[in-house]
Each structure stands twice: as C-alpha cells, then as structure tokens.
Amino acid sequence: MAQNSLKIAKWGNGQGIRLPMAVMKLLSLKVGDELQMKVQNETIVLVPKKEKKLTLAERFANYDGPTEQKEIWSDEIVGKEEI
C-alpha cells in the first residue's frame, strides 16, 4: 500500500487524524473500533484492539457463587399451552 500523508486536525477539545477508507477495509475496521497506540523509536504505531474470546472455563475461572443445580421441568399446564 502506498504511503499517505495524514493531517492532524482539531476535533472538539482534542486532535485527531482520519484514516483512509482503503486502510479501514484492509484491516477490516469500522467506525467505533478501538486501536491501541504505541510510541516506538519516535514512531507512532496503531494496532487494532482485538478482544480475546474467552472459553467457558476462562469465563467462570473466578466465579465463586453457588453451583447447585436442580430440575425445574414440570408437565403441569401453567398457561395457555396447546397440546
């Protein structure tokens, strides 16, 4: 991809740059996505922030609530069920 020059512009009380659509498409970015910024050797590096998908075990690793289970099935008619 060819290098583009980006201009820093005033954006509300801060400053911002606009990313070209070609870059957005190349990296599968959309409005609202987050980028992590690193400064390395006087160079700004932007990296798309990817949320790690947790496994079920990872999601419950720190859970310390109740783990009791009970059957809640009933054959009673409780509403307007049609059989």
C-alpha positions in Angstrom: 0.0 0.0 0.0 1.3 3.4 -0.9 2.2 5.8 1.9 -0.3 8.5 2.6 0.2 11.8 4.4 -2.3 12.4 7.3 -3.0 15.8 8.7 -3.7 16.4 12.4 -6.9 18.4 12.8 -8.8 19.9 15.7 -11.6 17.6 16.9 -13.7 19.1 19.7 -11.3 19.8 22.6 -8.7 17.3 21.2 -6.9 16.5 18.0 -7.5 13.7 15.5 -6.5 12.1 12.2 -8.7 10.5 9.6 -7.9 7.1 8.3 -8.3 6.5 4.5 -11.1 4.0 3.6 -8.5 1.7 1.9 -6.8 1.3 5.3 -10.1 0.7 7.0 -11.1 -2.0 4.5 -7.6 -3.6 4.5 -7.7 -4.0 8.3 -11.5 -4.8 8.5 -12.0 -1.8 10.7 -15.3 0.0 11.2 -16.4 3.2 13.0 -16.3 2.6 16.7 -13.5 0.0 16.7 -10.6 0.7 19.1 -6.9 1.0 18.3 -4.0 0.7 20.7 -1.3 3.3 20.3 2.4 2.7 21.0 5.3 5.0 20.5 8.4 3.2 19.5 11.6 5.0 18.4 9.8 8.3 17.7 7.3 6.4 15.6 3.5 6.1 16.3 2.2 2.6 15.9 -1.5 1.9 15.8 -2.7 -1.6 16.3 -6.3 -2.8 16.1 -7.5 -3.8 19.6 -8.9 -7.3 19.3 -11.0 -8.7 22.1 -9.8 -12.1 23.1 -12.7 -14.6 23.0 -12.8 -16.4 26.4 -13.5 -20.1 26.8 -16.3 -21.1 29.1 -13.7 -22.3 31.6 -11.9 -18.9 31.5 -15.2 -17.0 32.0 -16.0 -19.0 35.1 -12.5 -19.3 36.5 -13.0 -16.7 39.2 -16.7 -17.5 39.9 -17.4 -18.3 43.5 -21.2 -18.2 43.6 -23.5 -21.2 44.1 -23.1 -24.2 41.9 -26.2 -26.1 43.0 -28.4 -27.4 40.2 -31.9 -28.7 40.4 -34.5 -30.0 38.0 -37.2 -27.4 37.1 -39.1 -29.4 34.5 -42.8 -30.0 35.1 -45.5 -31.5 33.0 -48.1 -29.3 34.6 -50.1 -26.9 32.4 -49.3 -23.4 33.7 -50.5 -21.2 30.9 -52.3 -21.4 27.6 -50.2 -24.2 26.2 -51.7 -26.3 23.4 -51.1 -29.9 23.2 
